[in-house]
């Protein structure tokens, strides 16, 4: 057990008033990754697949993360280590072209990417209960333990490229079943109709994966966090709001290479 006693000399030197115990999520292990997801297939509902089949070329406009499914499992015979299985669902915005004189037709589809990492999450043999949680069945499995928690942070993906291929000129990689909640966003089941063309995209992805556990930590306390800023009531007048916005000088006068730090000479 750590020593919770602090002398007045230590308190005066460090500037804190007391040592307090807090309940917090401690990061036991983490990793970051930069992935270039090359030739990831885009799935469409039947109505939009017809537009893809009649297209002659495609251009990627934007990509965003719909959600990430995370599954955490302990690794057998390697105590304290866990595999973090992540399934990324991307909303891909494309422009379809049917010929040299036709206008672009915007269409959205779904891409899926799976990734696994192994991180250390320590061990815990306790069960946690809290007030306010009640259920009729109070029995729990004897081997149930409190697992750590895996978190995934994802930066905004980078839309790199897209290409249109005749089906199946490129091998269509296996993918997991698309959840119904995502299919409903696009108005129907994805990839449920015959296909003439397939769309493959390349996406740049930046992620941070962490394994955390709920622990009690002793920290120095300086004071309570009392807000010092007064709440300002917003005005309903749009002109008053506009007057508080600074003039965007940089938009009219872009910075010179010397303002960016460095010679900017490209040598």
N, C-alpha and C positions, 0 to 999 in steps of 0.2 A: 504494500500500500504506500502511495506517495505521502510525503510529509506535508500536511495542510497548514502547519504553523508558520507564520511569517512574523519576523521581528519588526518593531516600530522603525528601526533603522532601515530595513529593507523597504518598508512601505513609503517612508519619506524619500528614499533615494529613487525609487521607481515611479512614484507619483500616484499609485493606486491606493484605494481605500481598503479593499478586502479581497480575499480569494473566494470565488464562488464556483460552484459545480453546475455545469450546464449539460443538457442533453442535446447532442449534435450528431450530424452525419460526418464521420471521418472518412477521408479518401484513403483506402489501403493500397490501391494500384490504379494506374491510368496509362493511357497511350494515345497518341495522335497519329493520324494517317492522312496522306494525300493520294487519292486514287484517281486514275484516269479510266473511267468505265467505257471501254471501247466496244462498239457494235452491240449495244443493248437493244433488244427488240421492243418495239412499241405496239401495244395491244389496243384495239378499237372495238366498239360495239358494231353490230351488223350494219346499222344505217350509215355510219361513218366509214366502215370498211369499203363500201361501194365507192366512196369518193377516192379512197386510196387506190383501189383497183383501176380507176380510170385516169389516174395521174401519170404524168411522164417524168416529173422531177419533184423534189421536196427540199425545203429549207427550214432549219430549226430557228425558232424565234426566242423561246424562253423555256426554262424548266424550273420546277419548284418541288419541294418535298411535301407529299400529302401526309404521310405518317411513317413511323418506324416501329416495327414489331420487334421486341427484344425478349429473348429467352435465355435464362441463366441455368446452367446445369453444372454440378460438381464433377470434377474429373476423377475417375476411379484410380486408386493406387497413387494418387498425387495429392495428398491432403493439403487443403487450403487454396488450391487452384480451381478455377472455374472457367468454363467455356461460355462466351457471350455470343450467341447467334443473333444476328441482326438481319431483318428483311426490310429494305427500303422500297417505298412506293413513290414514284415520281409522276407528277403531272407534266406532260411534255406538250408544248404548244408549237405547232408546225404550220407552214404555208405549203399548200399543194398547188402544183401548176400542171395544167393539162395540155399546154402547147406554148409556142413562142408569143402568141398574141393574146392569150387568156390572162385574166386577172388571178391573183393569188386567192386561194380558198383557205381560210383558217380552220384548223381542226385540232382537237386535243385528244391525247391518248395517255395510256399508262405504261410505264416501264418499271420493272422489278429487278432489284439487285440484292444478292445474299452475300453476307460477309461474316466471318467468325474470327474472334480473337480469344486468347487465353491470358487471364490476369489472375493475380493473387488477391484473395479476399478473406484470408484467415479462416478460422473455425469458430463455431459457436454451438453450444449444446443446450441452450436455454429455449424456453417457450415464452412468448410475450402475451400478456393479457392487459387490457386497459378498461377503465370504467366507461360506461355508456355503450358497450358492445354486448348485446344479449342475443341469444338464439335458443330455439327449443332443444336442439341436439347439442349437448355440451361435450360429447365424446370427440376425441381427436386421435389420429393415428399415433401409435407409440413411437414411431421413428421420425415423426415430424420435427424438424429443427428450423431455427430461424436462419434463413439464408441471407447473405448480403444482397444489396440492391445494385443493379447495373443501370447506368445512365448513359445516354448517347446525346452529344451535342453536335448539331449539323449546321455548318455555314450555308449560305445561299449557294446552290449548285451553279456551275458554269456550263452554259449550253455551248458546246464546241462544234459539232457537225451532225449532219443527218444524210442518209442515202436511201434511195429507193431500189429495192431488189425484187426480181421476179421470184415468186414462191415456187419451189424451195431452192433457189439458186444458192442461198446461204443456209447453213444448218441453223435451225431454230432451236435455241437452247431450251432445256426444260425450265419451267418456272412454276412457282407455287400457285395455288388457287387464289384468285383475287377475291378478297372479302366482299360480301354483299353490300356493305355500307359504301365501299368505293365504287362498285358497279352502279349503284343508284345515282352517283354523281354524274355518270355518263349516259344514263338512260337505258341501260340494258347490260346483258352479259357480254363480257369481253372475249374476243376470239372464239365466238360460237358459230361463225358462218364460214363457208368456203372462201378461200383467199386467192387472189391472183398476184397481188403485190405485198411485200413486207417492207416495213420501215425500220431501219436501225439507226440509233443515235449514239453519239459519244459525249459523255458527261464528265465534268471535273467535279470531284467531291472532296471536301475537307471535313473531318470528323474528329471528335475527342470522346473516348470511351473511358468510363470510370467505374470502379467497384467501391461502394461505400457501405459502411455499417453504422448502426446507431450505437453510440458510446457515450459515456459520461466523462467529461473533461473538466479539469480544474484550471481556471483562468483568472488573471487579475482583473478586478472590476474598478474602473475609475469613477464612474457616476452613472446615473440613469440617463437614457437618451431622451432628453426633454427638447421638443422642437423649438427652435429659436426663430423660425421664419413664420411670419403672419400670413394666414390664408387671405388671398386676394380674390374678391368676387369678380367673376368675368362679366364683361359688359355685353349686352345684347346688340349693341350697335356695331355692325361690321366695319364701319369706318374707323371707330375707336380702336378696334383690334388691328386694323391695317396700319394705323399710325404707330403702333408699338413694334412693328417689324422693321429691322434695320435695312437700309438701302443695300441691295446686292451689288456692291461695287465690283467684286471679283467676277461676276457674270459678264459685265461689260468690258472689263480690262483683265483678260486672262493673265496669269503669272508668266514671267519670262523664265527661260531655263536657269538663269542665275539665281532666281528666287526660290528654286526648288532644292538648292543645296547640291553643289557639284558643278562641273564646268558645262554640262549639257552639250559637249562637242561631239559625243559619240565615239571618242577615241579612248 
